Amino acid sequence: MIRDASPEQGYSDSETILDYLNYLKRRVLGNFVVHHETIPARPEQLVHDISHLPPAVGELLKIAQIPALYTHQVEGIEKVLQGQHVAIATPTASGKTMVYNIPVLTTLLDDPTAHALYIFPLKALEQDQFEEIKRLMDGLEGEFTVDIYDGDTTNYRRKKIRANPPQVLFTTPDMLHSGILAFHEAWADFFTRLRYVVIDELHTYSGVFGTHILHLFRRLNRVCAYYGSEPTYITSSATMGNPKQLAGELLNRTFHEITDNGAPAAARHFVFLNPAESPNTLAANLLRLSVLKEYRTIVFTRARVITELVYRWATQSRPDLRAKISSYRAGYLPEERRQIEQALNTGELLGVVSTSALELGIDIGGLDVCVLVGYPGSIINTWQRAGRVGRAGRESLIILIASKDALDQYFMKHPVQFFSRGVEDAVVDPANKYILKNHLTCAAREFPLTIHEPEYQHLDWKSAVDELVQEGALLQSAEGDAWFAARKQPHRLVSMRTIGESYNIIESGKKNLIGTVSGGQVYGECYDGAIYLHRGRQYQISGRNPEKGQIYAQEVDVPFFTRAKSDKNTEIIEELRSRPMDGFMAKIGRLKVSSQVVAYEKIRTGDQVIISKHPLESPVEHFETVGFWIELDAHFKKDLSRRKYHYMGSIHAIEHAMKSLFPLLALSNRTDVGGIC
């Protein structure tokens, strides 16, 4: 049983975070604690003599009020100014931005006509870094310009930016794909004078998303070469296993790697909990207690609905805490997200429940407690989220609450494995022909493909081109040495990470805009009858208008939430490779996957008991991909029967175990790998 203590139930003021942890162990956590690891403090390593760097570096440090640089910062600045491509991978809050901001601004002081392109995986990251580089620019003599060009930029602002590009342009992969490369002629002057490309949070570009990014960056290289520029690339990421290799794969360039960290860190206490009851309820309890004690706290969940439920449960018994706690996730309006970020940064908010949306380097100030609801899926992501706390030089507390997931339970039983394992290598698949073909059509629209394509020389791109010609997506020249896009705007058919256009969620009657949802999430989250949660409020979905891109919802107060149920089917198109194993045959090939939302369940909020199930009608969605499957020998079923195991239940358990343990073998998002049996 989870015991809900509160300050009124009698704990005295704690002087340290360790005192607070000991209190939690005594009064709240009991025998849930399976491991407590203390990570010692790390001293700083500074470089005071920077006389070998250009004078502008010292001037910029004075503006930033930084007395000295860390060792990794000096190394990075030196290499970038020498024209080397640099991949830096150091922990959160280690000052990586200086490694690119200082060289970029030093170059702009020398050549005001130069340009730099900054690419961020999230729009929220742009806002923080925009303010940081703007402060540096404002402190320099002369006029310097920086602007943001992303999905939140109005059409009016986009037109002005295209007509007169800033020296430094901030964007996202999505906008680079659909709004910049697709219309590169409008950016000709910008690309001609492009000196630097900065790619932040490199470690996020793995798996399926990373493979899209690889081909996006190859297209960026083609466009730069077309306009005669050879920009220096600087990639920045959290600690990861292969920053140099990943940067090289994504960008088709050779990188100098920096991984030695000179920044200091206070001691951290990392606790593993394996509760008998719901990890979500325990997380809500810990959030409430920590905020009541005025510890600045962040709770990370693995799903949007869990984010909303934890927030709702944390504040249900203490409505006064709604002014001190907020939820945060994708789908909130831009101004809503920024208001939450600012309130966290200033200390107006003491607690936040978030999906991975706050995992990256958005500035939300120094926090004290980080609660992870379930293992995040990789060691990289775990440390990235844990790096949110202890930024102000104070000791901090990180709590990992295990779910019943196989990987969670593995680390609960073998906690030393977690702390002794190195961080994973990020993996992309350049040979994924489905993604390659999508981007080849876009590349051909940007300007024709020819028989000499240096960005694709190590890929099987010519067979992909042949297939695209047969499919009518590419048109071959009469001479047979060039290929043109058949469609005028193929970019619209290729999404970096979502399927379909996003929808606005509108409050019925009031016409208020509540939030947004991507096209790929509509049928799983916003079906008729669904309870949509937004910052603790409940809305019931009542209809949808695809032509207007709108979903209608009515605010309600009900004692349940809803969950969609899907059916999936797989068709094997082509077997590519196979290998006999002990008792089964392992195979890899091309698959066609069909998915359909067929029903939803109403689940009681308190005990999470299923109240009822309701059928749904929704379209069947299809996609083709590369998959792995196993074919069991005939004796396998007999062996299970003899041992009195349920055959289909056993196969289903194998599928779940394989899917859960996949992140141990390769860095990937949980949504990258699905399973069907």
Buried (B, 14 or more C-beta within 10 A) or exposed (E): EBEBBBEEEEBEEBEEBBEBBEBBBEBBBBEBBBBEBEBEEBEEBBBEEBEEBBEBBEBBBEBBEEEBBBBBBBBBBBBBBEEBBBBBBBBBBBBBBBBBBBBBBBBBBEEEEBBBBBBBBBBBBBBBBBEBBBEBBEBBEEEBBBBBBBEBBEEEEBEEBBEEBBBBBBBBBBBBBBBBBBEBEBBEEBBBBBBBBBBBBBBBBBBBBBBBBBBBBBBBBBBBEBBEBEBBBBBBBBBBBBBBBBBBBBBBBEBBBBBEBBBBBBBBBBBBBBBEEBBBBBBBBBBBBBBBBEBBBBBBBBBBBBBBBBBBBBBBEBEEBBEBBBBBBBBBBBEBBBBBBBBBBEEEBBBBBBBBBBBBBBBBBBBBBBBBBBBBBBBBBBBBBBBBBBBEEBBBBBBBBBBEBBBBBBBBEEBEEBEEEEBBBBBBBBEBBBBBBBBBBBBBBBBBBEEEBEBBEEBEBEEBBEBBBEEEBBBBEEEEEBBEBBBEEBBEEBBBBBEBEBBBBBBBEEEEEBBBBBBBBBBBBBBBEBBBBBBBBBBBBEEBEEEEBBBBBBBEEEEBBBBBBBEEEBEEEEEEEEEEEEEBEEBBBBBBBBBBBBBBBBBEBEEBEEEEEEEBEBEEBEEEBBBBBBEBBEEBBEBBEEEEEEBEEBBBBBBBEBBBEBBBEBBBBBEBBBBBB
